[in-house]
C-alpha cells in the first residue's frame, strides 16, 4: 500500500442527478459536457493566494527516488477480488457502459480505494498501481475490472463526440499538425502539460511503445507558487478569462465551437483552492476563428504565459514510465500531465496502447467546488454531443 493514504472521507449531501433515458444511457446518467464558466463566480487576481501550502504542493525530488510513496502493488487477494467481480459482471450480461459499484462489488478493496480517492482529490493527486494482469485477462476482462475499479473513484464521463467512456490512447496515424481537427491522443506526438476535461484521469497500460511515450506530471500548486514569486505578471494573465479553448467540432446543436475561460481559477466559496484547466493544443488551434475576426488572436502576453507555464512544468516534473499492467490515476484539478513523443514497434508487434478513463467527482460527493453550472452533477465535465450514447469499445477506432 502506498504510504500517505488515509482512510478518512467526509460525508456529504446527496448529489444532483439528472435522470437520462436508460435506453440511451444504461446507468441513467448523461455526461454534462463542456461549458463556459460562470463568469460572475470568477475571482480577480488580487483575491488569489500569495502562497499555497499543504499536501497538494509537492516537489518531484521527494518522489523520484521513492516510488514506494506513490506506488501500490496489487496483492493476490485484491486481484482475486477484482477477478471474481469481473466474472460476475460478465455473466450478468450487463453492457460495460452500465457498470457501477452496485454491480461490481469489491467489499475488501473498496475501503482502500476510498482512501485513494481522498488522496487524489485532497493529497498529492497521483498514484500508480502495478500488477494488474492484463496479459492473463485479455482486453475484455481487463476493461471490465478497470472500469469497475474506476467506479470507486468517480463517475465515468464521455471523452469525445463519439461517446467513448473507455478511451484508447493509441497512434491511429492521424496528422498531429492538424490541431484544429485532430485529438493528439490519437497520434504519437508529444503531449505538452495539460489537464483533461474531467476531475480524474486513469491510464491502464496494455502495450508499451518501442521508445518514448513516457509520462511526466507536476504539481499545479508548486507551479503556481513559483510563478507567483518569479513571474506574477504571467500568473495574472493565466487567471484572466481571456483564453479561448477550441472544441474541435465536438459540439451539440446551438453551442459555440469554442469556450472563453481562464487557465487558473479560484474555487468559489468553500476552501478557495486554486484549480487549473488547460491544454495548449486547444488554445493554439483557433486560427480559423481569429483570422476571421470572430475571436481575438493570442496576445504576446498570452503566448509568453503559455511558454513560461510549459517551461515551469518541465522544470518541476516527476518522470515515470508505465509498464504493461500499470495503472496511473491523476487529479485534473491540481496536477498537470504530459507525454513524450514515441515510436511504436514494427508490425506485427502491438502498438502502444493505454486504456483511458475520465472520472467525475461531483462537489456534493467530496469533489472540488468549481465555477461551472454542473458542479454538483454526478457526471460533470467530459465531452457530450447531443444525445450520443456512451460506448466502451475494447480497442481504438
C-alpha positions in Angstrom: 0.0 0.0 0.0 1.3 3.4 -0.9 2.1 5.4 2.4 0.3 8.6 3.0 -3.1 7.4 2.0 -5.7 8.0 4.7 -9.0 6.1 5.1 -10.9 9.2 6.3 -13.6 10.5 3.9 -16.3 13.1 4.8 -20.0 12.6 4.5 -21.8 14.9 2.0 -25.3 15.7 1.0 -26.7 13.8 -2.0 -25.5 14.6 -5.4 -27.8 16.2 -8.0 -28.7 13.6 -10.6 -30.5 14.4 -13.8 -32.3 11.3 -15.0 -31.5 10.4 -18.6 -33.2 7.7 -20.6 -31.8 4.3 -19.8 -32.4 3.2 -23.4 -29.5 5.5 -24.3 -27.6 5.9 -21.0 -27.6 2.5 -19.3 -26.8 3.9 -15.8 -29.4 6.6 -16.2 -26.8 9.5 -16.1 -25.7 11.6 -19.0 -22.3 13.3 -19.3 -22.8 17.0 -18.7 -20.2 18.1 -21.3 -18.1 21.2 -21.9 -19.4 24.6 -20.8 -18.1 28.1 -20.2 -17.5 29.0 -16.6 -19.9 31.1 -14.6 -18.2 34.4 -15.1 -19.7 36.0 -12.1 -18.0 33.4 -9.9 -14.5 34.1 -11.3 -12.2 35.9 -8.9 -9.8 38.7 -9.8 -6.1 38.1 -9.4 -5.9 40.2 -6.3 -8.0 37.6 -4.5 -5.7 34.7 -5.3 -3.4 33.4 -2.6 0.2 34.6 -2.3 1.3 31.1 -1.4 -0.2 27.7 -1.4 0.7 25.2 1.3 -0.4 21.6 2.1 -0.1 18.1 0.5 -1.1 19.3 -3.0 2.2 21.2 -3.1 5.0 18.7 -3.8 8.5 18.5 -5.2 9.5 15.9 -7.7 12.7 15.3 -5.7 10.6 14.0 -2.8 9.3 11.1 -5.0 11.6 10.4 -7.9 13.8 8.1 -5.8 11.0 6.9 -3.6 8.5 5.1 -5.8 7.0 3.2 -2.8 5.5 6.6 -1.7 3.2 6.7 -4.8 3.0 3.1 -6.0 0.7 0.3 -4.8 1.3 -3.3 -5.9 -2.0 -5.2 -6.2 -1.9 -8.2 -3.8 -3.1 -11.7 -4.8 -6.2 -11.2 -2.7 -7.0 -7.9 -4.4 -6.5 -9.5 -7.9 -8.8 -12.4 -6.9 -11.5 -10.0 -5.7 -11.4 -8.0 -8.9 -11.4 -11.2 -11.0 -14.5 -12.5 -9.2 -16.3 -9.2 -9.6 -15.4 -9.0 -13.3 -16.6 -12.6 -13.9 -19.9 -11.9 -12.0 -20.4 -8.8 -14.1 -19.7 -10.5 -17.3 -22.1 -13.4 -16.5 -24.9 -10.9 -15.8 -24.8 -9.7 -19.4 -24.9 -6.0 -18.5 -23.3 -3.7 -21.0 -19.9 -2.3 -20.0 -21.4 1.2 -20.0 -23.8 0.1 -17.2 -21.1 -0.8 -14.8 -21.3 0.6 -11.3 -20.3 -0.1 -7.7 -23.6 -1.9 -7.2 -22.9 -4.5 -9.9 -19.1 -4.6 -9.5 -18.7 -5.2 -5.7 -15.3 -5.0 -4.0 -16.1 -5.5 -0.3 -12.5 -5.6 0.8 -10.7 -3.4 -1.7 -13.3 -0.6 -1.5 -12.1 0.9 1.7 -8.6 1.3 0.3 -10.0 2.8 -2.9 -11.9 5.4 -0.8 -8.6 6.5 0.7 -7.0 6.6 -2.8 -9.9 8.8 -3.9 -9.3 11.2 -1.0 -5.6 11.3 -1.8 -6.3 12.1 -5.4 -8.7 14.9 -4.5 -7.0 16.4 -1.5 -3.5 15.0 -1.3 -0.6 14.8 -3.8 -3.1 13.9 -6.6 -1.5 10.8 -8.2 -0.9 7.1 -7.7 0.5 4.2 -9.8 -0.9 0.7 -9.4 1.2 -2.2 -10.5 0.5 -5.8 -11.2 -2.9 -5.6 -13.0 -2.9 -8.9 -15.0 -3.8 -7.5 -18.5 -1.9 -10.2 -20.3 -3.6 -13.0 -18.4 -7.1 -11.5 -18.6 -7.1 -10.0 -22.1 -8.7 -6.8 -23.1 -12.3 -7.7 -22.3 -11.9 -8.8 -18.7 -9.3 -6.1 -18.2 -11.7 -3.5 -19.3 -14.4 -4.7 -17.0 -12.1 -4.8 -14.0 -10.5 -1.4 -14.9 -13.8 0.3 -15.3 -15.2 -1.4 -12.2 -12.2 -0.1 -10.2 -12.8 3.3 -11.6 -16.4 3.4 -10.3 -15.0 3.6 -6.8 -13.1 6.8 -7.6 -15.7 8.6 -9.7 -18.4 8.5 -12.4 -17.1 7.8 -15.9 -17.8 10.5 -18.5 -17.6 10.6 -22.2 -14.2 11.6 -23.6 -15.2 12.7 -27.2 -18.1 13.3 -29.5 -18.5 9.6 -30.2 -19.4 8.9 -26.6 -16.3 6.9 -25.7 -16.3 6.3 -21.9 -13.5 3.8 -22.3 -10.9 5.7 -24.3 -7.9 4.4 -26.1 -4.6 6.3 -26.3 -3.1 4.9 -29.5 -1.5 6.1 -32.7 -4.1 5.8 -35.4 -2.0 7.6 -38.0 -3.8 11.0 -37.6 -1.8 14.1 -38.6 -0.8 15.8 -35.4 -0.2 19.0 -37.3 -3.9 19.4 -38.0 -4.5 20.5 -34.5 -7.8 22.1 -35.3 -9.3 18.7 -36.2 -7.2 16.0 -34.5 -7.1 15.0 -30.9 -3.4 14.4 -30.0 -4.1 11.2 -28.1 -4.8 9.6 -31.5 -1.2 10.3 -32.6 2.4 9.6 -31.4 3.2 13.3 -31.0 4.4 14.8 -27.8 1.6 16.0 -25.5 2.5 19.1 -23.6 1.4 19.7 -20.0 -2.3 19.7 -19.8 -5.4 18.7 -17.8 -8.3 16.7 -19.3 -12.0 17.7 -19.1 -12.7 15.6 -16.0 -11.8 15.6 -12.4 -9.7 12.5 -12.5 -8.0 10.6 -15.4 -6.9 7.0 -15.4 -4.5 5.2 -17.8 -4.0 1.5 -17.9 -1.0 0.3 -19.9 -1.9 -2.5 -22.3 1.2 -2.3 -24.5 4.3 -0.1 -24.4 6.0 1.7 -27.3 9.3 0.8 -28.8 10.7 4.0 -27.4 9.2 7.1 -25.8 5.6 7.6 -24.7 6.7 8.2 -21.1 4.8 10.2 -18.6 5.6 13.5 -16.7 3.4 15.1 -14.1 3.7 18.2 -12.0 2.0 19.8 -9.0 -0.1 22.7 -10.2 0.2 24.3 -6.8 4.0 24.1 -6.9 4.0 25.7 -10.3 1.6 28.4 -9.0 4.0 29.2 -6.1 7.0 29.5 -8.5 5.1 31.7 -10.9 3.8 33.9 -8.0 7.4 34.5 -6.9 9.2 34.7 -10.2 6.6 35.8 -12.8 3.5 37.3 -11.2 2.7 39.1 -14.5 2.4 35.7 -16.2 0.3 34.3 -13.4 -2.1 37.2 -13.6 -2.5 36.6 -17.3 -3.3 33.0 -16.6 -6.1 33.9 -14.1 -7.9 36.2 -16.6 -10.9 34.8 -18.6 -9.3 35.8 -21.9 -8.4 32.4 -23.1 -10.3 30.7 -25.9 -10.3 26.9 -26.0 -11.2 25.0 -29.2 -13.9 22.3 -29.1 -12.7 20.8 -32.4 -16.2 20.2 -33.7 -17.4 18.2 -30.7 -20.3 20.5 -30.2 -24.0 20.0 -29.5 -26.6 21.8 -31.6 -26.7 25.5 -30.8 -23.4 25.6 -28.9 -20.4 27.7 -29.7 -17.4 26.0 -31.2 -15.1 27.4 -28.6 -15.2 28.4 -24.9 -13.8 31.5 -23.3 -12.3 30.7 -19.9 -9.3 31.1 -17.6 -6.4 28.8 -17.0 -6.2 29.2 -13.3 -9.4 29.6 -11.2 -10.1 30.2 -7.5 -12.6 27.8 -6.1 -15.7 29.8 -5.3 -16.6 29.7 -1.6 -15.6 26.5 0.2 -11.9 26.2 0.6 -10.9 28.7 -2.1 -8.4 26.3 -3.7 -6.6 27.1 -6.9 -7.8 25.0 -9.8 -6.2 24.6 -13.3 -8.0 23.8 -16.6 -5.6 23.9 -19.6 -4.4 22.3 -22.8 -2.1 24.2 -25.1 -3.2 22.3 -28.2 -6.7 23.7 -27.6 -5.7 27.3 -27.4 -3.3 27.2 -30.4 -5.8 25.7 -32.9 -8.2 28.6 -33.3 -6.7 30.5 -36.2 -9.8 29.7 -38.3 -11.8 31.9 -35.9 -9.2 34.6 -35.1 -8.3 35.1 -38.7 -12.0 35.8 -39.5 -12.2 38.3 -36.7 -14.6 36.2 -34.6 -12.3 35.9 -31.6 -9.0 37.8 -30.8 -5.8 36.0 -31.5 -3.5 35.1 -28.7 -1.7 38.2 -27.5 2.1 38.4 -27.0 1.4 38.3 -23.2 -0.6 35.1 -23.7 1.9 33.4 -25.9 4.6 34.2 -23.3 2.5 33.0 -20.5 1.9 29.6 -22.3 5.6 29.2 -22.9 6.5 30.1 -19.3 3.9 27.7 -17.9 5.2 24.8 -20.0 8.8 25.6 -19.1 8.0 25.8 -15.4 6.1 22.5 -15.5 9.1 20.8 -17.2 11.4 22.2 -14.6 9.3 20.7 -11.7 8.2 17.5 -13.4 8.2 14.0 -12.0 9.0 11.5 -14.7 7.5 8.0 -14.7 7.3 5.0 -17.0 4.2 2.9 -17.2 4.9 -0.8 -17.8 2.3 -3.3 -19.1 -0.2 -3.8 -16.3 0.4 -0.4 -14.6 -2.4 2.0 -13.9 -1.9 5.7 -13.3 -4.6 7.8 -11.7 -4.3 11.6 -11.6 -6.2 14.6 -10.4 -7.1 17.1 -13.2 -7.7 19.8 -10.6 -4.2 20.2 -9.2 -1.9 18.0 -11.4 -0.8 18.6 -15.0 0.5 15.8 -17.1 2.4 15.3 -20.3 3.7 12.6 -22.6 6.9 12.3 -24.6 6.8 11.6 -28.3 7.0 7.9 -29.1 7.8 5.4 -31.8 5.9 2.1 -32.0 7.4 -1.4 -32.6 7.3 -2.6 -36.2 4.4 -4.8 -37.1 3.2 -7.4 -36.2 4.2 -6.3 -32.6 1.3 -4.4 -30.9 1.3 -0.6 -30.9 1.5 1.4 -27.7 -2.0 1.2 -26.1 -3.4 2.8 -23.0 -7.0 2.4 -21.9 -8.2 5.7 -20.5 -10.9 6.7 -18.0 -12.2 10.2 -17.4 -13.9 10.3 -14.0 -16.2 12.9 -12.4 -16.2 13.7 -8.7 -19.1 16.0 -8.0 -19.0 18.7 -5.4 -21.5 17.1 -3.1 -19.6 13.9 -3.0 -16.3 15.4 -1.9 -15.2 16.9 -5.2 -14.0 20.4 -5.6 -16.5 23.3 -6.0 -16.0 24.6 -9.5 -17.2 27.8 -11.1 -19.4 25.8 -13.6 -23.1 25.3 -13.6 -22.7 21.5 -13.5 -20.5 21.5 -10.4 -23.0 19.3 -8.4 -23.9 16.9 -11.3 -22.7 13.3 -11.0 -21.2 13.3 -14.5 -19.9 16.9 -14.6 -17.5 17.8 -17.3 -16.5 15.4 -20.1 -17.5 15.8 -23.8 -21.1 15.2 -24.7 -22.6 15.9 -28.1 -26.4 16.0 -28.1 -27.7 12.6 -27.0 -24.8 10.4 -28.4 -24.9 7.2 -26.3 -21.9 6.1 -24.3 -19.8 3.3 -25.8 -17.0 1.2 -24.4 -15.1 -0.4 -27.2 -12.2 -2.7 -26.4 -9.8 -1.1 -28.8 -9.3 2.2 -30.7 -11.5 3.1 -33.6 
